[in-house]
Amino acid sequence: MRSLVLDREIREDELPAAYLLHGEDSGLAREFLRELRAALSGGGAEEPVLERFDAEPVPWRDILDVARTMPFFFSPWRILAVEVDDADGQDLRAAEAKMLAGYLAAPTARTLLVVTVDGKVKKSAALHKAFAGAPKGTVQVRELEAPGAESLKGWAEKRLSDLGKRADSEVLARLLEASGGDFPRLANEIEKLSTYVGDRKAIGIADADAVVPRVREYENWALSDALEKGDIAEALRVVGGDLTEGAAPQLVVGQLGGFLKSQLLAKSLLREGKDRREAFREVRPNITEKMGGFYQRKFTDFYRAADALTDKALDRLIEELQAVDQKIKTSDANGRILLEAFLAFYGRMRKRGGSTSPGRG
C-alpha cells in the first residue's frame, strides 16, 4: 500500500529496523503506524503486534529489552511505538544512547522500532546521533511535514473507502477546506462524517453541511491558537485576514469573547475541584486525547494562557472587549483599529503575568 508519510509504497522486504519520526504533525505519526499495520497484514497475513511506550516514565533499557526479545517462529511482525513528548526535554542520557546505538547495530528480526518525537529533533541531540550512527539501511529518519493538497485528497478518498464510504468531489473539497491542510483535523472530520451517515455508503454535500464546519470556524480556531500562545503578531494577521475577506468586526468580537469566556470557565471548573484534563474536556470537547500530540499541544497552550492571566485580568479584558463592541455598534469608529488596539492590550496583559490558575495538574 502507498504511504501518505513516506509518499511511496510500503514493502515488507524494504523495511528498515527502526524509524525516527519527528516534527509538529503528530497525526501523521499515528497514520504511519496504521499504514504499517495494514501493509504488514496484507495478503491474509496476521496483523502485527503493536506495543506502545511512553519514553518519559518507561526507561529505554526496558524498551530495548522488549525489542531484543525474539518473537516466536512464524509469529507476526512486531511494532514497538515509542512516543517522546518533548524534543528538548527528553533527550537520551549517555548510557541510554549507547544502549540504543547497540540495538540499532544488531536489531531483532521482524521487529520495527518506531520512535516519534513531538517537535523537531536537532542533529546534535543524542537520540538523532544514535540513529545517524546506525549501519546504512538499518534506520530511517524523517521529519514529518504537512502533505500537499493532492496527497491529502488521495488519502481522504482512501480513508473513506476503508470505512466503506464514498464521497463526491464537492464533499472532498469541503473536507480539505475545513481542515486547512491540517492532517489531524482532516482525519477527525472524516471520522465524524462517517459516523453521522451511519450505514449509508454515499456521503453527500447535505451531510457535510450538517457536520463539517465552514472554513470561518477554523479561522476562529487559528485566532484562539495565536491568543493561547500569546503570539499577538499572528493574532493580528488572522484578524486582518478575516476583515479583509469581508468578516464583520462584530464576528471577530464574538470570537475574542468566546476565547476569554472559555478561560474563565476553565478557572471556575478548577475551583470546583475538577482537574485540568476534566476542565479542558468541558471547555474544548472537540479536542480529544485520541488526537495525540495535537491534543497535548492544545492542552498545554490553553493552560499557558490561563495561567498567565488572573481572574481580575480576564474580567478587565472582557470589560474592554465589551467597550469595543459598543463603540463598533454605536459610532463611526474604525472596527479594525479598535480590534488591533484590543489585541495589543491583551498582549500587554499577558506580559504582566498573573497568579497561577487553581486546580490540580
C-alpha positions in Angstrom: 0.0 0.0 0.0 1.1 3.6 -0.6 2.1 5.6 2.5 1.0 9.2 3.0 4.0 9.7 5.2 6.7 8.1 3.0 5.0 9.1 -0.3 5.7 5.7 -1.7 4.7 2.1 -1.3 5.4 0.2 2.0 7.2 -3.0 1.0 7.9 -5.6 3.6 11.3 -6.5 2.0 12.4 -2.9 2.1 11.6 -2.1 5.7 14.4 -0.7 8.0 14.7 -1.9 11.5 13.7 1.4 13.0 12.2 4.8 12.2 12.8 8.1 13.9 9.8 10.4 13.1 9.9 14.0 14.3 8.0 17.2 13.7 4.9 19.1 14.6 2.3 16.9 12.9 1.9 14.0 15.3 -1.2 12.9 13.5 1.0 11.8 10.6 2.9 9.5 13.0 -0.3 7.8 14.1 -1.3 7.4 10.5 2.0 5.9 9.7 1.5 3.2 12.4 -1.9 2.5 10.8 -0.3 2.2 7.4 2.4 -0.2 8.7 -0.1 -2.5 10.3 -2.2 -2.5 7.2 0.7 -3.2 4.9 2.1 -6.0 7.1 -1.2 -7.7 7.4 -1.9 -7.7 3.7 -2.4 -10.9 1.7 -4.1 -12.6 4.6 -1.1 -12.3 7.0 -1.7 -12.0 10.7 -1.9 -8.3 11.9 1.4 -7.2 13.5 1.5 -6.9 17.3 1.6 -3.2 18.3 3.1 -2.2 21.7 3.2 1.4 22.8 5.7 3.0 25.2 6.0 6.5 26.7 9.7 7.3 26.8 9.3 9.5 29.9 8.1 7.0 32.5 9.4 3.9 30.8 13.3 3.6 30.8 14.9 3.0 27.4 16.6 -0.1 29.0 13.2 -1.7 29.4 12.0 -0.7 25.9 15.1 -2.2 24.4 14.8 -5.4 26.5 11.4 -5.9 24.9 12.8 -5.2 21.4 15.5 -7.7 21.9 13.1 -10.5 22.9 13.0 -12.7 19.8 9.4 -13.3 18.6 8.3 -16.9 18.2 9.0 -18.7 14.9 6.3 -17.8 12.2 5.0 -15.1 14.6 3.7 -11.9 13.0 5.7 -8.7 12.9 6.0 -6.6 16.0 5.8 -2.8 16.0 7.2 -1.1 19.1 5.9 2.5 19.1 7.9 4.8 21.4 6.5 8.3 22.0 8.8 11.1 23.1 6.6 14.1 24.1 9.3 16.8 24.2 12.2 17.0 21.7 14.2 19.3 24.1 13.4 17.8 27.4 13.5 14.1 26.7 16.9 13.6 25.1 18.9 10.5 25.9 21.5 10.2 28.6 24.8 8.8 27.5 24.2 5.3 28.8 20.8 5.2 27.0 22.2 6.5 23.8 24.9 3.8 23.9 22.2 1.1 24.5 20.1 2.3 21.6 23.1 2.5 19.3 24.0 -1.1 20.2 20.5 -2.3 19.5 20.3 -0.5 16.1 23.7 -2.1 15.2 22.1 -5.6 15.7 18.3 -5.2 15.6 15.8 -8.1 16.2 14.3 -9.7 13.1 10.6 -8.9 12.3 10.6 -6.1 14.9 10.1 -2.5 13.9 11.1 0.2 16.4 9.1 3.4 15.6 10.2 6.4 17.7 8.1 9.5 17.3 9.1 12.9 18.7 6.7 15.8 19.2 8.8 18.5 17.8 11.9 18.8 15.7 15.0 16.8 16.8 18.3 18.6 16.4 21.1 16.7 14.7 23.2 17.4 17.8 20.8 15.5 20.0 21.9 12.1 21.4 18.8 10.5 20.0 19.5 11.7 16.5 23.1 10.7 16.7 22.2 7.2 17.8 20.1 6.8 14.6 22.6 8.6 12.4 25.3 6.2 13.5 23.4 3.1 12.7 24.6 0.9 9.8 23.4 2.0 6.3 19.9 0.9 5.5 19.1 -0.1 9.1 17.1 3.0 10.1 15.2 5.9 8.5 15.0 9.4 10.0 12.2 11.6 8.7 10.8 15.0 9.6 7.0 14.9 9.4 5.9 17.7 7.1 2.3 18.6 6.2 1.3 16.8 3.0 0.2 18.8 -0.1 -3.5 19.1 -1.2 -3.3 16.3 -3.7 -1.8 13.9 -1.3 -4.4 14.8 1.3 -7.2 14.4 -1.2 -5.9 11.0 -2.2 -5.6 10.0 1.5 -9.1 11.2 2.2 -10.6 9.1 -0.6 -8.7 6.1 0.5 -9.7 6.6 4.2 -13.3 6.9 3.2 -13.1 3.8 1.1 -11.5 1.9 4.1 -14.6 3.0 6.2 -16.9 1.7 3.5 -17.9 5.2 2.3 -17.6 7.2 -0.8 -17.9 11.0 -1.4 -18.1 13.2 -4.4 -15.6 16.0 -5.3 -17.7 18.7 -3.6 -17.6 16.8 -0.2 -13.9 16.2 -0.5 -13.3 19.9 -1.3 -15.3 20.9 1.8 -13.2 18.5 4.0 -9.9 19.9 2.6 -11.1 23.5 3.0 -12.3 22.9 6.6 -9.1 21.2 7.6 -6.9 23.9 6.2 -4.3 21.3 5.3 -4.0 20.1 8.8 -4.0 16.3 8.8 -5.4 15.6 12.3 -8.3 17.9 11.6 -9.0 16.2 8.3 -8.9 12.7 9.9 -11.2 13.9 12.7 -13.7 15.4 10.2 -13.8 12.2 8.1 -14.4 10.0 11.2 -17.2 12.4 12.3 -18.8 12.5 8.9 -18.7 8.7 8.5 -20.3 8.3 11.9 -23.0 10.8 11.0 -24.2 8.9 7.9 -24.4 5.6 9.7 -24.9 2.6 7.4 -25.2 4.8 4.2 -22.3 4.4 1.9 -22.7 7.6 -0.1 -21.9 10.9 1.6 -23.5 14.0 0.0 -22.9 17.7 0.4 -26.0 17.9 2.7 -24.2 15.6 5.1 -21.1 17.8 5.0 -23.3 20.9 5.6 -24.7 19.2 8.7 -21.4 18.3 10.5 -18.4 19.7 8.7 -17.6 23.3 10.0 -17.2 26.1 7.4 -13.8 27.5 7.0 -14.6 30.6 9.0 -15.0 28.4 12.1 -11.4 27.1 11.7 -10.1 30.6 11.3 -11.7 31.2 14.7 -9.5 28.3 15.9 -6.5 29.9 14.3 -7.2 33.0 16.3 -7.6 31.1 19.6 -4.3 29.3 18.8 -2.5 32.6 18.4 -4.1 34.0 21.6 -3.2 30.9 23.6 0.4 31.2 22.6 0.5 34.9 23.2 1.5 35.4 19.6 0.0 38.9 19.0 1.6 39.3 15.6 -0.1 36.1 14.4 -3.4 37.2 16.0 -3.3 40.5 14.2 -2.6 38.7 10.9 -5.6 36.3 11.4 -7.9 39.2 12.3 -6.6 41.3 9.5 -7.2 38.5 7.0 -10.7 37.9 8.3 -11.7 41.6 8.0 -10.1 41.9 4.5 -12.1 38.9 3.4 -15.3 40.5 4.5 -15.9 39.3 8.1 -17.8 41.8 10.2 -15.9 43.3 13.1 -18.8 42.0 15.4 -17.9 38.4 14.3 -14.3 38.9 15.5 -15.6 40.4 18.7 -17.6 37.3 19.3 -14.6 35.1 18.6 -12.5 37.0 21.1 -15.2 36.9 23.7 -15.6 33.2 23.3 -11.9 32.7 23.9 -11.9 34.8 27.0 -15.0 33.2 28.4 -13.5 29.7 27.8 -10.6 30.8 30.0 -12.9 32.0 32.8 -15.0 28.8 32.6 -11.9 26.6 32.9 -10.8 28.5 36.0 -14.2 28.2 37.5 -14.3 24.4 36.9 -10.8 24.1 38.5 -12.0 25.9 41.6 -14.9 23.4 41.8 -12.4 20.7 42.2 -12.1 19.3 38.7 -8.6 18.5 37.5 -7.2 20.2 34.4 -8.0 17.5 31.9 -11.6 17.3 33.1 -12.0 21.0 32.8 -10.3 21.0 29.3 -12.8 18.3 28.1 -15.7 20.5 29.1 -14.3 23.7 27.6 -12.9 22.1 24.4 -15.0 19.0 23.7 -13.9 18.9 20.1 -10.3 18.3 21.0 -9.8 14.7 22.3 -6.9 12.7 23.7 -7.1 10.5 20.6 -5.5 13.3 18.7 -2.2 12.5 20.5 0.4 15.2 20.2 -2.0 17.7 18.8 -4.2 17.3 21.9 -1.2 17.7 24.2 -0.1 20.9 22.4 -3.6 22.4 22.6 -3.9 21.4 26.3 -0.5 23.0 27.1 -1.1 26.2 25.2 -4.6 26.6 26.7 -3.4 26.4 30.3 -0.3 28.5 29.5 -2.7 31.3 28.6 -5.0 30.6 31.6 -2.0 30.7 34.0 -0.8 34.0 32.5 -3.9 35.9 33.5 -5.6 36.3 36.8 -9.4 36.2 37.1 -9.3 40.0 37.6 -7.2 40.5 34.4 -9.7 38.3 32.4 -12.6 40.4 33.8 -10.8 43.6 32.7 -10.2 42.2 29.2 -13.9 41.2 28.9 -14.9 44.7 30.0 -12.6 46.2 27.5 -13.9 44.0 24.7 -17.5 44.9 25.6 -16.5 48.6 25.3 -15.0 47.9 21.8 -18.2 46.1 20.8 -20.3 49.1 22.0 -18.2 51.5 20.0 -18.4 49.4 16.9 -22.2 49.3 17.2 -22.9 52.9 18.1 -20.3 55.0 16.4 -18.4 55.5 13.2 -15.2 54.3 14.8 -12.9 52.1 12.7 -13.6 48.5 13.8 -10.2 47.2 12.6 -8.3 49.9 14.6 -10.3 49.1 17.7 -9.7 45.4 17.4 -6.0 45.8 16.8 -5.8 48.1 19.9 -7.6 45.4 21.9 -5.2 42.7 20.8 -2.2 44.9 21.8 -3.9 45.4 25.2 -4.3 41.6 25.6 -0.6 41.2 24.8 0.4 43.7 27.4 -1.8 42.0 30.0 -0.1 38.6 29.1 3.3 40.1 29.6 2.4 41.4 33.0 1.7 37.9 34.2 -0.8 36.7 36.8 -1.3 34.2 39.6 -1.3 30.5 38.7 -4.7 29.0 37.9 -6.2 26.9 40.7 -6.6 23.2 40.3 -4.5 20.1 40.1 -2.2 19.4 37.2 
